[in-house]
Every structure is written in C-alpha cells, then in structure tokens.
Amino acid sequence: MNQLSLRLAGAFLAACLASAVIGSPASAQTPPLPSGSFMPPPGAAPAAPPAPAASHLAAARQLVLASGLARAFLGVVPDMAGKLNANLSQTRPEIARDLKATIDALQPEFAAYNDDIITFAGVVYTTLMSEQECKDALAFFNSPNGKKFVDVQPGVFANMGPAMGEWSKSVSVRMMDRVRAEMKKKGHDL
C-alpha cells in the first residue's frame, strides 16, 4: 500500500473510530452526500442539499482539521508538486533549475488548494452531522483524550498494515473452506 493510500485509509478509519467513540443516533441514517460528490445514490441523481449555515460549515471544517482527517489530504499537493518537478526535470533536464525555482515559488498558491478539499470534507460532515454534533465531536478532539487519539493514529495504522494483510488472507482461506464444505453437502466439489 502506498503512503497516500495509507494516509487515506488512516483518516477514514480515524473518522469511523471517532464516530464509534462519540456515537450518535443520527449516524444510523445516511443522508445523501453533497452534489458533486463522487458516489450518487444508486438509480438517482443526487439532490443538492441546502447550503449549510456558515457556523455549521465552520464547525465541520474545524472538525476535519482537529480529527486528523485533513492529514490525509495535506500531503497530496506537495506530493503532486514533487512528482511534477521530477517528471518534467527528467524529460527536460535543461530546465530543471528554473522549474524547481518556479514550483517552489508557487508552493503558497498550491497549498491554498488544500482549502478546497477541507471545505468539501466539511460540507460532507454538515450533511451527516448536525452543527451541535460537529461541535460536540470537535470538543472531544480538542480535549486531551481526543488529541491523544489523533496523535496515535499514525502508529495504529503503521501497526495495522501488516496485520490487515494476514487477517485478510486468513479470512479468505476460512471463507473458501466453509463454502467448499457447504457446497460438498450439496454434491458440488470446488
């Protein structure tokens, strides 16, 4: 698994764990994601939700940052800039020095692109959590225990990676064994 995938998986699991820790009756229902989301409901065009209140979006954006979810996004832009520099320098070595200087000078502009994805994640939270739920979750993540939870996530995922691979193999073998046994009872050899 590459670093980006690990970061995205880590952020996703952190959000899932945070939801489990905080708990919410509203989480039993899954409202539609904002329009322009990557996964519209099956068989239907996504309806554009009403724009969230500015205070709701502000709390949700703060939640994206405090929960560690933003860590999954914040490395993407610098990685892209580095790859752009490496690729263009390789194909056009004569411009490498000017190219690096240009990309370095544009870093503040490129870094501002992170705001787009943080806002999008905030909008997603506003469709899934009330403003008060966002504030309550934010209070947890700003507490000493919440900060510790966020701080240990990279270590959790670093240790989970190898275990996930072994677990996946084990479950796959056990599933196949069970299916074979049940199919044999029906007269089928797999």
Secondary structure, DSSP 8 states (H G I E B T S, - for coil): --HHHHHHHHHHHHHHHHHHHH--GGGGS-----TT-S---TTS---------HHHHHHHHHHHHHTTTTHHHHTHHHHHHHHHHHHHHHH-GGGHHHHHHHHHHHHHHHHTTHHHHHHHHHHHHHHHS-HHHHHHHHHHHHSHHHHHHHHHHHHHHHHHHHHHHHHHHHHHHHHHHHHHHHHHHTT---
